[in-house]
């Protein structure tokens, strides 16, 4: 879906946390209290409630996770798909498998 990006290992990068993170993420880190990310972990919060796809959510805020042929998880956005209209039923198309990330286990 997305073009291949040149990967670069970055030793350390400072970002203004309070400027770029959501209120929920800030609250989570306040509760956890970590000082820095010692192991370069990335936190992705998600929901398995597909009914949220019927809500007024921008396309760039909808992401899917699917396994590639190596069983690695790949994250991609609804904006990666062409010809997605505002009046499309995102939930219906998701359940039909139009966006990948099939909502059913293999063999079920």
The first five atom37 places (N, CA, C, CB, O) and aatype in JSON, in Angstrom:
{
  "aatype": [20, 20, 20, 20, 20, 20, 20, 20, 20, 20, 20, 20, 20, 20, 20, 20, 20, 20, 20, 20, 20, 20, 20, 20, 20, 20, 20, 20, 20, 20, 20, 20, 20, 20, 20, 20, 20, 20, 20, 20, 20, 20, 20, 20, 20, 20, 20, 20, 20, 20, 20, 20, 20, 20, 20, 20, 20, 20, 20, 20, 20, 20, 20, 20, 20, 20, 20, 20, 20, 20, 20, 20, 20, 20, 20, 20, 20, 20, 20, 20, 20, 20, 20, 20, 20, 20, 20, 20, 20, 20, 20, 20, 20, 20, 20, 20, 20, 20, 20, 20, 20, 20, 20, 20, 20, 20, 20, 20],
  "atom_mask": [
    [1, 1, 1, 1, 1],
    [1, 1, 1, 1, 1],
    [1, 1, 1, 1, 1],
    [1, 1, 1, 1, 1],
    [1, 1, 1, 1, 1],
    [1, 1, 1, 1, 1],
    [1, 1, 1, 1, 1],
    [1, 1, 1, 1, 1],
    [1, 1, 1, 1, 1],
    [1, 1, 1, 1, 1],
    [1, 1, 1, 1, 1],
    [1, 1, 1, 1, 1],
    [1, 1, 1, 1, 1],
    [1, 1, 1, 1, 1],
    [1, 1, 1, 1, 1],
    [1, 1, 1, 1, 1],
    [1, 1, 1, 1, 1],
    [1, 1, 1, 1, 1],
    [1, 1, 1, 1, 1],
    [1, 1, 1, 1, 1],
    [1, 1, 1, 1, 1],
    [1, 1, 1, 1, 1],
    [1, 1, 1, 1, 1],
    [1, 1, 1, 1, 1],
    [1, 1, 1, 1, 1],
    [1, 1, 1, 1, 1],
    [1, 1, 1, 1, 1],
    [1, 1, 1, 1, 1],
    [1, 1, 1, 1, 1],
    [1, 1, 1, 1, 1],
    [1, 1, 1, 1, 1],
    [1, 1, 1, 1, 1],
    [1, 1, 1, 1, 1],
    [1, 1, 1, 1, 1],
    [1, 1, 1, 1, 1],
    [1, 1, 1, 1, 1],
    [1, 1, 1, 1, 1],
    [1, 1, 1, 1, 1],
    [1, 1, 1, 1, 1],
    [1, 1, 1, 1, 1],
    [1, 1, 1, 1, 1],
    [1, 1, 1, 1, 1],
    [1, 1, 1, 1, 1],
    [1, 1, 1, 1, 1],
    [1, 1, 1, 1, 1],
    [1, 1, 1, 1, 1],
    [1, 1, 1, 1, 1],
    [1, 1, 1, 1, 1],
    [1, 1, 1, 1, 1],
    [1, 1, 1, 1, 1],
    [1, 1, 1, 1, 1],
    [1, 1, 1, 1, 1],
    [1, 1, 1, 1, 1],
    [1, 1, 1, 1, 1],
    [1, 1, 1, 1, 1],
    [1, 1, 1, 1, 1],
    [1, 1, 1, 1, 1],
    [1, 1, 1, 1, 1],
    [1, 1, 1, 1, 1],
    [1, 1, 1, 1, 1],
    [1, 1, 1, 1, 1],
    [1, 1, 1, 1, 1],
    [1, 1, 1, 1, 1],
    [1, 1, 1, 1, 1],
    [1, 1, 1, 1, 1],
    [1, 1, 1, 1, 1],
    [1, 1, 1, 1, 1],
    [1, 1, 1, 1, 1],
    [1, 1, 1, 1, 1],
    [1, 1, 1, 1, 1],
    [1, 1, 1, 1, 1],
    [1, 1, 1, 1, 1],
    [1, 1, 1, 1, 1],
    [1, 1, 1, 1, 1],
    [1, 1, 1, 1, 1],
    [1, 1, 1, 1, 1],
    [1, 1, 1, 1, 1],
    [1, 1, 1, 1, 1],
    [1, 1, 1, 1, 1],
    [1, 1, 1, 1, 1],
    [1, 1, 1, 1, 1],
    [1, 1, 1, 1, 1],
    [1, 1, 1, 1, 1],
    [1, 1, 1, 1, 1],
    [1, 1, 1, 1, 1],
    [1, 1, 1, 1, 1],
    [1, 1, 1, 1, 1],
    [1, 1, 1, 1, 1],
    [1, 1, 1, 1, 1],
    [1, 1, 1, 1, 1],
    [1, 1, 1, 1, 1],
    [1, 1, 1, 1, 1],
    [1, 1, 1, 1, 1],
    [1, 1, 1, 1, 1],
    [1, 1, 1, 1, 1],
    [1, 1, 1, 1, 1],
    [1, 1, 1, 1, 1],
    [1, 1, 1, 1, 1],
    [1, 1, 1, 1, 1],
    [1, 1, 1, 1, 1],
    [1, 1, 1, 1, 1],
    [1, 1, 1, 1, 1],
    [1, 1, 1, 1, 1],
    [1, 1, 1, 1, 1],
    [1, 1, 1, 1, 1],
    [1, 1, 1, 1, 1],
    [1, 1, 1, 1, 1],
    [1, 1, 1, 1, 1]
  ],
  "atom_positions": [
    [[0.82, -1.19, 0.0], [0.0, 0.0, 0.0], [0.86, 1.25, 0.0], [-0.93, 0.0, 1.2], [0.82, 2.04, -0.94]],
    [[1.65, 1.43, 1.06], [2.51, 2.6, 1.14], [3.79, 2.31, 0.4], [2.8, 2.98, 2.62], [4.23, 1.17, 0.35]],
    [[4.4, 3.34, -0.18], [5.69, 3.17, -0.83], [6.74, 2.81, 0.2], [6.09, 4.44, -1.59], [6.63, 3.19, 1.37]],
    [[7.76, 2.09, -0.23], [8.84, 1.72, 0.67], [9.6, 2.97, 1.1], [9.8, 0.7, 0.01], [9.97, 3.79, 0.26]],
    [[9.82, 3.1, 2.37], [10.56, 4.23, 2.9], [11.98, 3.8, 3.2], [9.89, 4.8, 4.16], [12.23, 2.65, 3.56]],
    [[12.91, 4.71, 3.06], [14.29, 4.45, 3.44], [14.33, 4.37, 4.96], [15.26, 5.55, 2.89], [13.97, 5.33, 5.63]],
    [[14.76, 3.24, 5.5], [14.82, 3.07, 6.95], [16.14, 3.59, 7.47], [14.63, 1.6, 7.34], [17.2, 3.35, 6.89]],
    [[16.06, 4.3, 8.58], [17.25, 4.87, 9.19], [17.17, 4.66, 10.69], [17.41, 6.37, 8.84], [16.15, 4.97, 11.3]],
    [[18.23, 4.14, 11.27], [18.27, 3.95, 12.71], [18.62, 5.28, 13.35], [19.3, 2.85, 13.1], [19.6, 5.93, 13.0]],
    [[17.79, 5.68, 14.3], [17.99, 6.94, 15.0], [18.32, 6.6, 16.45], [16.74, 7.88, 14.91], [17.58, 5.87, 17.11]],
    [[19.41, 7.12, 16.92], [19.84, 6.82, 18.28], [18.91, 7.45, 19.31], [21.27, 7.29, 18.51], [18.51, 6.8, 20.28]],
    [[18.57, 8.72, 19.1], [17.76, 9.42, 20.09], [17.12, 10.63, 19.44], [18.62, 9.85, 21.3], [17.76, 11.33, 18.66]],
    [[15.88, 10.87, 19.76], [15.18, 12.04, 19.22], [14.29, 12.62, 20.31], [14.33, 11.67, 17.97], [13.56, 11.89, 20.99]],
    [[14.35, 13.92, 20.48], [13.52, 14.61, 21.47], [12.3, 15.21, 20.77], [14.33, 15.7, 22.22], [12.45, 15.94, 19.78]],
    [[11.13, 14.92, 21.26], [9.9, 15.51, 20.75], [9.16, 16.16, 21.9], [9.01, 14.44, 20.04], [9.17, 15.62, 23.01]],
    [[8.53, 17.3, 21.68], [7.73, 17.92, 22.73], [6.48, 17.08, 22.99], [7.34, 19.38, 22.34], [5.46, 17.23, 22.31]],
    [[6.57, 16.22, 23.98], [5.53, 15.24, 24.3], [4.15, 15.88, 24.43], [5.87, 14.51, 25.58], [3.19, 15.42, 23.82]],
    [[4.05, 16.93, 25.21], [2.75, 17.55, 25.49], [2.13, 18.16, 24.23], [2.9, 18.62, 26.56], [0.91, 18.33, 24.16]],
    [[2.95, 18.49, 23.25], [2.45, 19.11, 22.02], [1.91, 18.07, 21.04], [3.55, 19.93, 21.34], [0.93, 18.32, 20.34]],
    [[2.55, 16.9, 20.97], [2.23, 15.92, 19.94], [1.35, 14.75, 20.39], [3.48, 15.38, 19.38], [0.85, 14.01, 19.54]],
    [[1.16, 14.57, 21.66], [0.38, 13.43, 22.14], [-1.04, 13.84, 22.53], [1.07, 12.78, 23.33], [-1.3, 14.99, 22.9]],
    [[-1.94, 12.87, 22.43], [-3.34, 13.12, 22.79], [-3.48, 13.2, 24.31], [-4.26, 12.01, 22.21], [-2.58, 12.82, 25.05]],
    [[-4.62, 13.7, 24.76], [-4.88, 13.8, 26.19], [-4.89, 12.42, 26.84], [-6.22, 14.51, 26.45], [-4.42, 12.25, 27.97]],
    [[-5.43, 11.42, 26.12], [-5.47, 10.06, 26.66], [-4.08, 9.48, 26.84], [-6.27, 9.16, 25.75], [-3.8, 8.83, 27.85]],
    [[-3.2, 9.71, 25.86], [-1.83, 9.21, 25.95], [-1.09, 9.91, 27.08], [-1.09, 9.43, 24.61], [-0.36, 9.26, 27.83]],
    [[-1.28, 11.2, 27.21], [-0.63, 11.95, 28.29], [-1.1, 11.41, 29.64], [-0.94, 13.46, 28.18], [-0.28, 11.23, 30.54]],
    [[-2.39, 11.15, 29.78], [-2.92, 10.62, 31.03], [-2.35, 9.23, 31.33], [-4.46, 10.55, 30.98], [-2.01, 8.93, 32.47]],
    [[-2.23, 8.39, 30.3], [-1.66, 7.06, 30.47], [-0.23, 7.16, 31.0], [-1.68, 6.29, 29.14], [0.12, 6.44, 31.93]],
    [[0.58, 8.02, 30.41], [1.96, 8.16, 30.86], [2.05, 8.8, 32.25], [2.75, 8.99, 29.86], [2.98, 8.52, 33.0]],
    [[1.09, 9.65, 32.58], [1.07, 10.18, 33.94], [0.83, 9.06, 34.94], [-0.02, 11.27, 34.09], [1.42, 9.05, 36.02]],
    [[-0.04, 8.12, 34.57], [-0.32, 6.99, 35.45], [0.86, 6.02, 35.53], [-1.57, 6.25, 34.97], [1.15, 5.48, 36.6]],
    [[1.54, 5.81, 34.4], [2.68, 4.88, 34.38], [3.93, 5.49, 35.0], [2.97, 4.47, 32.95], [4.66, 4.8, 35.71]],
    [[4.16, 6.76, 34.74], [5.31, 7.47, 35.3], [6.67, 7.09, 34.73], [5.33, 7.25, 36.74], [7.65, 7.25, 35.46]],
    [[6.83, 6.6, 33.46], [8.17, 6.27, 32.95], [8.98, 7.52, 32.65], [8.06, 5.41, 31.68], [8.42, 8.52, 32.2]],
    [[10.28, 7.47, 32.89], [11.13, 8.63, 32.65], [11.59, 8.71, 31.21], [12.33, 8.59, 33.55], [11.62, 9.81, 30.64]],
    [[11.96, 7.59, 30.59], [12.3, 7.57, 29.17], [12.15, 6.16, 28.64], [13.73, 8.1, 28.93], [12.01, 5.21, 29.41]],
    [[12.17, 6.04, 27.35], [11.9, 4.78, 26.67], [13.23, 4.02, 26.48], [11.2, 5.02, 25.3], [13.86, 4.12, 25.43]],
    [[13.62, 3.28, 27.48], [14.91, 2.6, 27.51], [15.08, 1.58, 26.39], [15.09, 1.91, 28.85], [16.19, 1.4, 25.89]],
    [[14.01, 0.91, 25.98], [14.1, -0.17, 24.99], [13.48, 0.2, 23.64], [13.43, -1.42, 25.52], [13.21, -0.67, 22.82]],
    [[13.27, 1.49, 23.41], [12.72, 2.0, 22.14], [11.38, 1.36, 21.79], [13.7, 1.75, 21.02], [11.13, 1.06, 20.62]],
    [[10.55, 1.16, 22.77], [9.23, 0.57, 22.55], [8.29, 1.59, 21.93], [8.64, 0.04, 23.87], [8.45, 2.8, 22.12]],
    [[7.32, 1.1, 21.19], [6.29, 1.96, 20.61], [4.96, 1.48, 21.15], [6.31, 1.94, 19.03], [4.68, 0.29, 21.15]],
    [[4.14, 2.4, 21.6], [2.85, 2.08, 22.17], [1.75, 2.44, 21.18], [2.64, 2.82, 23.51], [1.63, 3.58, 20.75]],
    [[0.95, 1.44, 20.82], [-0.19, 1.67, 19.94], [-1.42, 1.18, 20.69], [-0.03, 0.94, 18.55], [-1.51, 0.01, 21.06]],
    [[-2.36, 2.08, 20.91], [-3.62, 1.7, 21.57], [-4.66, 1.47, 20.5], [-4.09, 2.79, 22.59], [-4.72, 2.19, 19.51]],
    [[-5.48, 0.47, 20.72], [-6.48, 0.17, 19.71], [-7.79, -0.23, 20.35], [-6.0, -0.93, 18.77], [-7.91, -0.34, 21.57]],
    [[-8.76, -0.44, 19.5], [-10.06, -0.92, 19.94], [-10.49, -2.02, 18.99], [-11.11, 0.23, 19.99], [-10.25, -1.95, 17.79]],
    [[-11.13, -3.02, 19.54], [-11.67, -4.09, 18.7], [-13.17, -3.88, 18.45], [-11.43, -5.45, 19.35], [-13.84, -4.76, 17.93]],
    [[-13.67, -2.71, 18.83], [-15.07, -2.39, 18.64], [-15.28, -1.83, 17.23], [-15.56, -1.39, 19.72], [-15.05, -0.65, 16.99]],
    [[-15.71, -2.7, 16.32], [-15.87, -2.28, 14.92], [-16.97, -1.24, 14.75], [-16.16, -3.48, 14.05], [-17.01, -0.54, 13.74]],
    [[-17.87, -1.14, 15.71], [-18.95, -0.16, 15.6], [-18.42, 1.28, 15.62], [-19.95, -0.35, 16.74], [-19.12, 2.2, 15.2]],
    [[-17.18, 1.47, 16.09], [-16.58, 2.8, 16.06], [-16.37, 3.26, 14.62], [-15.24, 2.81, 16.81], [-16.25, 4.46, 14.37]],
    [[-16.33, 2.34, 13.67], [-16.18, 2.71, 12.26], [-17.41, 3.42, 11.72], [-15.89, 1.47, 11.42], [-17.37, 3.99, 10.63]],
    [[-18.51, 3.39, 12.47], [-19.73, 4.12, 12.06], [-19.75, 5.54, 12.62], [-20.97, 3.36, 12.53], [-20.64, 6.32, 12.28]],
    [[-18.79, 5.87, 13.45], [-18.74, 7.2, 14.06], [-18.12, 8.21, 13.09], [-17.94, 7.16, 15.38], [-17.55, 7.83, 12.07]],
    [[-18.25, 9.47, 13.43], [-17.66, 10.55, 12.63], [-16.17, 10.61, 12.94], [-18.36, 11.93, 12.92], [-15.74, 11.38, 13.8]],
    [[-15.4, 9.8, 12.24], [-13.95, 9.75, 12.44], [-13.29, 10.06, 11.11], [-13.49, 8.35, 12.99], [-13.7, 9.55, 10.07]],
    [[-12.26, 10.9, 11.15], [-11.54, 11.23, 9.92], [-10.84, 9.98, 9.38], [-10.52, 12.36, 10.17], [-10.44, 9.1, 10.14]],
    [[-10.69, 9.93, 8.07], [-10.04, 8.77, 7.44], [-8.61, 8.58, 7.91], [-10.07, 8.92, 5.93], [-8.14, 7.45, 8.01]],
    [[-7.92, 9.67, 8.19], [-6.53, 9.55, 8.65], [-6.43, 9.06, 10.1], [-5.83, 10.88, 8.51], [-5.33, 8.79, 10.58]],
    [[-7.57, 8.95, 10.79], [-7.58, 8.44, 12.14], [-7.97, 6.96, 12.21], [-8.54, 9.27, 12.99], [-8.02, 6.38, 13.29]],
    [[-8.23, 6.37, 11.06], [-8.6, 4.95, 11.01], [-7.44, 4.15, 10.46], [-9.88, 4.73, 10.14], [-6.99, 4.39, 9.33]],
    [[-6.95, 3.22, 11.25], [-5.84, 2.37, 10.84], [-6.24, 0.91, 10.98], [-4.56, 2.68, 11.67], [-7.11, 0.55, 11.77]],
    [[-5.59, 0.1, 10.2], [-5.82, -1.34, 10.22], [-4.49, -2.04, 10.47], [-6.47, -1.83, 8.9], [-3.43, -1.51, 10.14]],
    [[-4.55, -3.23, 11.05], [-3.36, -4.05, 11.25], [-3.63, -5.38, 10.59], [-3.01, -4.22, 12.76], [-4.68, -5.99, 10.8]],
    [[-2.68, -5.82, 9.79], [-2.8, -7.11, 9.1], [-1.44, -7.78, 9.13], [-3.32, -6.93, 7.63], [-0.41, -7.11, 9.23]],
    [[-1.43, -9.1, 9.03], [-0.17, -9.85, 8.99], [0.27, -10.0, 7.54], [-0.32, -11.25, 9.66], [-0.54, -10.27, 6.66]],
    [[1.57, -9.81, 7.31], [2.1, -10.03, 5.97], [2.5, -11.5, 5.8], [3.31, -9.09, 5.69], [2.22, -12.32, 6.68]],
    [[3.14, -11.83, 4.69], [3.47, -13.23, 4.43], [4.49, -13.79, 5.42], [4.01, -13.38, 3.02], [4.65, -15.01, 5.51]],
    [[5.17, -12.92, 6.16], [6.15, -13.35, 7.16], [5.55, -13.37, 8.57], [7.36, -12.42, 7.14], [6.27, -13.55, 9.55]],
    [[4.22, -13.2, 8.66], [3.51, -13.11, 9.94], [3.94, -11.91, 10.78], [3.74, -14.38, 10.74], [3.82, -11.93, 12.0]],
    [[4.43, -10.87, 10.12], [4.73, -9.61, 10.78], [3.49, -8.73, 10.69], [5.98, -8.92, 10.15], [2.81, -8.71, 9.67]],
    [[3.2, -8.0, 11.76], [2.06, -7.1, 11.75], [2.41, -5.84, 10.96], [1.63, -6.74, 13.18], [3.47, -5.25, 11.16]],
    [[1.51, -5.44, 10.08], [1.67, -4.21, 9.32], [0.5, -3.29, 9.62], [1.77, -4.5, 7.79], [-0.65, -3.7, 9.62]],
    [[0.83, -2.05, 9.89], [-0.17, -1.03, 10.2], [-0.31, -0.12, 8.99], [0.22, -0.22, 11.47], [0.69, 0.35, 8.45]],
    [[-1.55, 0.13, 8.56], [-1.78, 1.03, 7.44], [-3.07, 1.79, 7.66], [-1.82, 0.27, 6.1], [-3.94, 1.36, 8.42]],
    [[-3.18, 2.91, 6.99], [-4.28, 3.84, 7.2], [-5.35, 3.7, 6.12], [-3.76, 5.27, 7.24], [-5.08, 3.23, 5.02]],
    [[-6.55, 4.11, 6.46], [-7.62, 4.16, 5.47], [-7.27, 5.13, 4.34], [-8.95, 4.57, 6.13], [-7.76, 4.98, 3.22]],
    [[-6.43, 6.11, 4.64], [-6.02, 7.07, 3.6], [-5.13, 6.43, 2.54], [-5.29, 8.25, 4.24], [-4.89, 7.03, 1.49]],
    [[-4.63, 5.22, 2.79], [-3.83, 4.5, 1.79], [-4.68, 3.98, 0.64], [-3.09, 3.34, 2.45], [-4.15, 3.59, -0.4]],
    [[-6.0, 3.96, 0.81], [-6.9, 3.45, -0.21], [-7.46, 4.59, -1.04], [-8.04, 2.65, 0.44], [-7.87, 5.63, -0.51]],
    [[-7.47, 4.4, -2.35], [-8.03, 5.4, -3.25], [-9.54, 5.21, -3.35], [-7.38, 5.31, -4.65], [-10.06, 4.14, -3.03]],
    [[-10.22, 6.23, -3.79], [-11.66, 6.18, -4.05], [-12.48, 5.85, -2.82], [-11.94, 5.18, -5.12], [-13.5, 5.17, -2.92]],
    [[-12.06, 6.33, -1.65], [-12.88, 6.2, -0.44], [-13.68, 7.48, -0.33], [-11.99, 5.95, 0.85], [-13.13, 8.57, -0.2]],
    [[-14.99, 7.34, -0.37], [-15.87, 8.52, -0.33], [-16.33, 8.8, 1.1], [-17.1, 8.31, -1.24], [-16.35, 7.91, 1.95]],
    [[-16.69, 10.04, 1.34], [-17.19, 10.42, 2.67], [-18.44, 9.64, 3.05], [-17.48, 11.91, 2.71], [-18.64, 9.32, 4.23]],
    [[-19.28, 9.33, 2.07], [-20.55, 8.65, 2.38], [-20.43, 7.12, 2.31], [-21.64, 9.12, 1.41], [-21.43, 6.42, 2.44]],
    [[-19.2, 6.58, 2.1], [-19.01, 5.13, 2.11], [-19.27, 4.58, 3.51], [-17.59, 4.76, 1.64], [-19.01, 5.26, 4.51]],
    [[-19.78, 3.37, 3.58], [-19.93, 2.69, 4.86], [-18.61, 1.98, 5.17], [-21.13, 1.67, 4.83], [-18.36, 0.87, 4.71]],
    [[-17.78, 2.65, 5.97], [-16.48, 2.08, 6.33], [-16.64, 0.75, 7.03], [-15.68, 3.05, 7.21], [-15.89, -0.18, 6.76]],
    [[-17.61, 0.65, 7.92], [-17.84, -0.6, 8.65], [-18.2, -1.73, 7.69], [-18.96, -0.41, 9.68], [-17.63, -2.82, 7.78]],
    [[-19.13, -1.48, 6.79], [-19.57, -2.52, 5.85], [-18.4, -2.97, 4.97], [-20.73, -1.99, 4.97], [-18.2, -4.17, 4.77]],
    [[-17.64, -2.03, 4.45], [-16.5, -2.38, 3.59], [-15.43, -3.14, 4.37], [-15.89, -1.12, 2.96], [-14.81, -4.07, 3.85]],
    [[-15.23, -2.75, 5.63], [-14.27, -3.47, 6.47], [-14.71, -4.91, 6.67], [-14.1, -2.77, 7.83], [-13.92, -5.84, 6.52]],
    [[-15.99, -5.1, 7.02], [-16.5, -6.45, 7.27], [-16.48, -7.31, 6.01], [-17.91, -6.37, 7.81], [-16.4, -8.54, 6.1]],
    [[-16.56, -6.68, 4.84], [-16.48, -7.41, 3.58], [-15.03, -7.69, 3.16], [-17.18, -6.63, 2.47], [-14.79, -8.4, 2.18]],
    [[-14.06, -7.14, 3.91], [-12.66, -7.39, 3.62], [-12.04, -6.46, 2.59], [-12.5, -8.77, 3.15], [-10.93, -6.72, 2.11]],
    [[-12.74, -5.38, 2.25], [-12.23, -4.45, 1.25], [-10.91, -3.82, 1.68], [-13.27, -3.35, 0.97], [-10.05, -3.55, 0.84]],
    [[-10.73, -3.58, 2.97], [-9.54, -2.92, 3.47], [-8.5, -3.88, 4.04], [-9.92, -1.93, 4.53], [-7.56, -3.46, 4.71]],
    [[-8.66, -5.17, 3.78], [-7.75, -6.14, 4.37], [-8.03, -6.25, 5.85], [-6.27, -5.74, 4.13], [-9.15, -5.98, 6.29]],
    [[-7.03, -6.65, 6.62], [-7.2, -6.79, 8.08], [-8.51, -7.53, 8.37], [-7.2, -5.39, 8.77], [-9.32, -7.09, 9.19]],
    [[-8.69, -8.63, 7.69], [-9.95, -9.39, 7.75], [-10.35, -9.62, 9.21], [-9.81, -10.74, 7.01], [-9.54, -10.09, 10.01]],
    [[-11.59, -9.3, 9.54], [-12.02, -9.37, 10.95], [-12.35, -10.78, 11.43], [-13.22, -8.49, 11.15], [-13.03, -10.93, 12.45]],
    [[-11.91, -11.8, 10.73], [-12.18, -13.17, 11.13], [-10.88, -13.96, 11.13], [-13.22, -13.82, 10.21], [-9.99, -13.71, 10.32]],
    [[-10.78, -14.93, 12.05], [-9.61, -15.8, 12.06], [-9.62, -16.69, 10.84], [-9.57, -16.65, 13.35], [-10.68, -17.07, 10.33]],
    [[-8.43, -17.04, 10.36], [-8.34, -17.96, 9.24], [-8.95, -19.29, 9.66], [-6.87, -18.14, 8.78], [-8.69, -19.78, 10.76]],
    [[-9.75, -19.86, 8.79], [-10.38, -21.14, 9.08], [-11.68, -21.05, 9.86], [-9.45, -21.99, 9.83], [-12.28, -22.07, 10.18]],
    [[-12.13, -19.82, 10.18], [-13.39, -19.69, 10.92], [-14.55, -19.39, 9.99], [-13.29, -18.6, 11.99], [-15.69, -19.25, 10.45]]
  ]
}
